[in-house]
Amino acid sequence: MEDKKCPDCGTDLTIKTHTLLVDYVDEVELDFPTCGECGHVVYNTNY
């Protein structure tokens, strides 16, 4: 699998866990590719 690059700054993305609110009630923790340089998160991905 090739490394994905950040669309904002071109840095390699790393997988980090993010907590999302679903329907303003439930919190789910999901892993998304996240840029360590600028903090950009790729939410819609087939990583």
Contacts in CASP RR format, 6 or more apart in sequence:
PFRMAT RR
TARGET T0000
AUTHOR 0000-0000-0000
METHOD contacts of the structure
MODEL  1
MEDKKCPDCGTDLTIKTHTLLVDYVDEVELDFPTCGECGHVVYNTNY
3 12 0 8 1.000
3 13 0 8 1.000
4 12 0 8 1.000
4 13 0 8 1.000
4 33 0 8 1.000
4 42 0 8 1.000
4 45 0 8 1.000
4 47 0 8 1.000
5 11 0 8 1.000
5 12 0 8 1.000
5 13 0 8 1.000
6 12 0 8 1.000
6 13 0 8 1.000
6 35 0 8 1.000
6 36 0 8 1.000
6 37 0 8 1.000
6 38 0 8 1.000
6 39 0 8 1.000
6 40 0 8 1.000
7 40 0 8 1.000
7 42 0 8 1.000
8 35 0 8 1.000
8 38 0 8 1.000
8 40 0 8 1.000
9 35 0 8 1.000
9 37 0 8 1.000
9 38 0 8 1.000
9 40 0 8 1.000
10 35 0 8 1.000
10 37 0 8 1.000
11 35 0 8 1.000
11 36 0 8 1.000
11 37 0 8 1.000
11 38 0 8 1.000
13 33 0 8 1.000
13 34 0 8 1.000
13 35 0 8 1.000
13 36 0 8 1.000
13 42 0 8 1.000
14 33 0 8 1.000
14 34 0 8 1.000
14 35 0 8 1.000
14 36 0 8 1.000
15 31 0 8 1.000
15 32 0 8 1.000
15 33 0 8 1.000
15 34 0 8 1.000
15 47 0 8 1.000
16 31 0 8 1.000
16 32 0 8 1.000
16 33 0 8 1.000
16 34 0 8 1.000
16 41 0 8 1.000
17 29 0 8 1.000
17 30 0 8 1.000
17 31 0 8 1.000
18 29 0 8 1.000
18 30 0 8 1.000
18 31 0 8 1.000
18 32 0 8 1.000
18 34 0 8 1.000
18 41 0 8 1.000
19 27 0 8 1.000
19 28 0 8 1.000
19 29 0 8 1.000
20 27 0 8 1.000
20 28 0 8 1.000
20 29 0 8 1.000
20 30 0 8 1.000
21 27 0 8 1.000
22 28 0 8 1.000
32 41 0 8 1.000
32 42 0 8 1.000
32 43 0 8 1.000
32 45 0 8 1.000
32 47 0 8 1.000
33 41 0 8 1.000
33 42 0 8 1.000
33 45 0 8 1.000
33 47 0 8 1.000
34 40 0 8 1.000
34 41 0 8 1.000
34 42 0 8 1.000
35 41 0 8 1.000
END
